[in-house]
Amino acid sequence: MISYAEALLAACLLDLLFGDPRWLPHPVQAIGKLAALLEVWTRSLFDSDKTAGVITAVLVLAATGLTCTVILAVLAVMGKAVLAMGTVLMLYTTFAIRDLLKHARAVYQALTGPGRNSLDTARQKVAMLVGRDTTHLDGAGIIRACVESVAENMADGILAPLFWSLAGAGLTTLAGPARWAAPAAAIAAMLYKAANTMDSMFGYKNGRYRNFGWFPARFDDLVNLVPARLAGLFLVLAAVLLRSHPGRAWQTLRRDHANHTSPNAGYPEAAMAGALGLRLGGGAWYFGTYQKKPFLGDPLIPPTPGHIIQANRLVLTGSLAAILFSAAFSLVFFH
């Protein structure tokens, strides 16, 4: 039976090499379709939008966990090698390392490319990473938005599935045979993706989702509580390894992590701001409304396109360190 460390390293290698190919159906798409269908059904069934949101979230999580368990159980009957491949592939779909870095690099290339419309192209590219209205952003605003998103998505797209896969493997090892640690890790990571997908769909504070999305948003905050803080710490470690002002990254993380509307996103964003010497955060446009927000970091140097590449390097280095740490931790403690 494949170990958790082997499955993790194989899954992350696949993600680094291939990302999420557009031609290949992704589990998150199925989760999103199910969530959308259940939203319609629960809204028609319950008078309270908040109750409908809770029921939708619970059903999506239950369906995701049950489906993943059944798939892996069927593969287990087909043989250990088949189960190992299925486990690796399922775990692989939960990571977004390559795609995150690729989307950020596309913004960099648009900003540094020739032509009059490079700024418009950069706005379109960064809109794929952020939830804010990008039509008002100048070059510096595009860079800051991209750097913020790279830092925040390190937590959502890399550290969180990593943390929950490790937790799933660890709990399974404590409760039963360690040989089931890797399949349990894949299921736990997929459950996280379901929670994160619902937050992306419903976690808005507008009229339609203020009540319906309350539970999905709060649950996503809960499951990202530890991963976001770990993302901040691993960004500081990356700053040490890359000699990118680790002391300033640590100080800014400690000082400014609470300067964010999210209880979690401030940790990686503050660490990134300190490492790069940028001031991130601040007000932004959302759905036609300007929202004031606090700042993270100090404006020591003006933003340049090169900061996007530096942010990518920090995220990649920090993510690789976290992956290797998790694999080593499992080899020592999961028997």
N, C-alpha and C positions, 0 to 999 in steps of 0.2 A: 504493500500500500504506500502511496506517495505521502511524504511528510509535508507538514505545513510549510516548512522552509523551502522545500523543493517546489511546491505548488506556487508559493508567493514569488520566488525568483523567476520561475518560468512565466507566470502571468505578467509580471512587470516587464520582463524582457520582450514579450509579445507586444505589450502596449508601447514600449519605446520604439520597437521596430515598425509597427503597423498602425498604431493608433486605433481609431474607429473607422474602418472603411465605409464609405457611403453606400456601397452596394450591398453591404451585409446588414440584415435586420438587427436592431439592437434591442435588448430586453427593456430598456427605459421607454422605448416607443410603445411597447405593449402595456407597460405600467401606466403610461400617460393616457392611453386610450381607455383603459379600464377605469382610471380615476375620473375621466371626463364622463363616461357612461354612468358611473355611480353618482356623480354630482347631480346629474339630471334626475336620477331615480330617487335619491334621498331628499332632494329639494321638494319633489312632488309628494313625498311620503310624510315629511315632518314640517310642522309650522315653524319651528325654530331653525334658523340657518346655522346656528352654532352646533346644535344637535346633529344636523345633517352633515356638517363638516367632520364631527367626531366619528360618526358611523362610517362615512366614506373612508376616512383614514384607517380605521380599524379593519375594514373589509379589504382595502388594498394591501395592507401589511399582511393580513392573514392569507390572502390569495397568493401573494408573492412568496411567502414562506412555504406554503403548502405546495405550490407549483415547483419550486426549486427542490424541495425535499423529494417529491415524487420523481422528478427527472433524474436526480442522482441515485435514488433507490433503484430505478429501472436500469440505469447504467451499471450499478453494482452487480446486478444479476448477470449482466453481459460479460463481466470479468473485471479484474483489478486494473488492467491497462486502460480499458474503456472508461472506467470510473475516474482514473487519474486524469485522462485527457479531458473529460467533461468538467471535472473540478477546476482544472487550470483554465479552460475556456470561460467558465462561468466567472471565475475570479478576475480574469483578464478584462471582462466587460465592465467591471466596476471602477477601473482606473482610467484617468484622463490626462496622463502626463504629456504624451506626445501632442495631442490635440490642443491642450492649453498653450504649450510653447509655440506650436505652429500658428495658432490664431494671433498670439501676441507678436510673433515675427512678421505676420502679414501686415499688422499696423505699422511696424517699423519700416517695412519695405515701401508701404504707401507714402509714409512721411519723407522718406529719403529718395523716392523715385522721381523721375523727370515728369514734366507736364503740369499744366495749370490745375488740373482736377485732382492732384495728389491729396490735397486736404479733404476734399469731399470723399475720396476713396477711403482715406484713413478714418473718417467719421463712420462710414459704412462698415468698415472692418471692426472698429472698436465697439460698434453697436452689437456685434455678435458676442461680445464678452460682458457687457454691462447692461443694467436695467434702466439706466437714466436716458433722457433725451440727449442725443449727441449732436443735434443740429446746431446748438448754440456754442459748441466747443471750438476754441482756437487750437493751434498746434500744441501749446503747453497744456491745455486742458485735456486734449486727447492723450498725451503722454501720461499725465497723472492718472487719468481714468484707467488706462491700460495697465499701469504699474499696480494700482490698487486692486484691479480685478485679478491680475496674476497672483498677487499675494493672497487674496481672499480665497481664490479657487485652489490654491495649494492645500488649504484646509478642507474645502468641500470635495474636491475631485481627486485628492491623493491621500492626505493624512487621515481623513475620516474613514474611507473604506479600508485603509491599512489598519487603523486602530480597531475597527469593529471586526475585521477578519481575525486579528490577533486575539481579541476578546472571545470571539466565537470558538477559536481553536483552543484557547486556554480553558474556558468553561467546560468544553467537551472532554478535555483531558482530565479535568478534575472529576467529572461525573462518570466517565466511562473509559473505554479503550482509546488510547491515543491515536489509533489508526484511523479514527473517524474525525480527527482534528481538521484535516484539510477540507473535506466536504462541508463540515460545519462552518469553517471560516468563509467559504464561498457563499453559503446561505446567509450568514450574518452580514457580509458585505453587501449582498443584494438587498437585504432588508433595509440597510442604510440608504441605498440608492432609491428605494421606493419612498422613504421618508423625505429625502432631499428633492425628489421629483415632485412630490405633492406640494412642498414649500414653494418650488419654482412656479407651479401652476396656480396655487391658491393663496400664497402668502403675501397678498397685497392689502393695503389699508384703504382701498377705495370702497365705494358703496356696495359693489357686488360681493366683495370678498372679506370685508372687515369682520364680519361674524363667522361666515362659513370657513374662512381660512385661519381663524384664530387657533384652533387646535393643531392643524398641520404646521403652522409657523412656530408655535411654542414647542411642539415636539421636535422639530428640526433644530431649534435652539438648544434643546436638551441633548440631543445625540451629537451635536457639534461642540458641546461644552469642553470636553477634554481634547479632541483633535485640534481645535483652533488654538488652544494654548500650547499644545505640542508643536504646531506649525510655527508659532512665534519663536519658540525655543530652538527649533531646528534651523530657522532662518538666521538666528544669532550664531549657531554653530557653523552654518554655511559662510557667514561673514568672517568667522575666524579662519576657515579653510581657504577662503578666497582673498583674505586680507582686505576686507571691505568695511573697515571701521566697526569692528564687533562691539567695542565699548560703547560707541554711540548708539548702535542698534539695541543693545541691552538697556541702556539708559532711557531711550525713547520708548521702548516696549513697556518698561515699568511706569514711566510717567504718563504716557498718552493712550494706553490700551483702552481706557474707559471713554475716550473721546469719540464715540461712535454710537449710532442709533441701534446697532446690533450688539448684543452682549458678547459676541464671539469675534466678529470680523476685525475689531480693533487690534487684536493681538498680532496677527501676521502683518497687518497693514502698518502698524506702528514700528515693528521690527524692520520692515522693508524701508520705511521712511527714514529711519535712523541710519541704516546701512548705506543708503544712497545719498543722504544729505538733502532730501526733498521734503517739502511740506505737502502732505496728501490730505484727502478729505475736503471739507468745506462744502458750501452749498452747491446744489445741482437741480436741474429741471427733471421732474417726473410727471408724465402725463399732462403736460401743459402747466404745471404748478411748480414754482421755485421753492425748494425746501432748504432752509438754513441748517447747516451741520457744523460741528466743531472740526478743528484741524488736528492733524497728527504730524508730528515732526516739525523741524525748523527749516525755513527756506534758505539753506546755506548756499545752494547753487541753483541756477535756473534749469528747468527740465529740458533735456535734449533727447532726441531719438535713441541715442546710445544708452540711456537709462533703461529702456525696454529690454535691450540685450543683457544689461547687467542684472535686471530683475529676473530674467529667464535663467541666467546662470545661477543665481542665488537659489531659486526655486528648485532647479534640477539638482544642484548639489545637496541642498537640504533634504529633498525627497529621497535621493539615493542613500543618504546617511540614515534616514528613518527606516527605509526598507531593509538595509543591511543590519541595522540594530534589531529590528523585529525578527528577522530570520535567525540571528545569533541568539536572541532571547529565547526563542522557541526551542532551539537546539539544546540550550542549557536546562530549561525548566519543563518542557513538554515531553514526558516519557510515558 
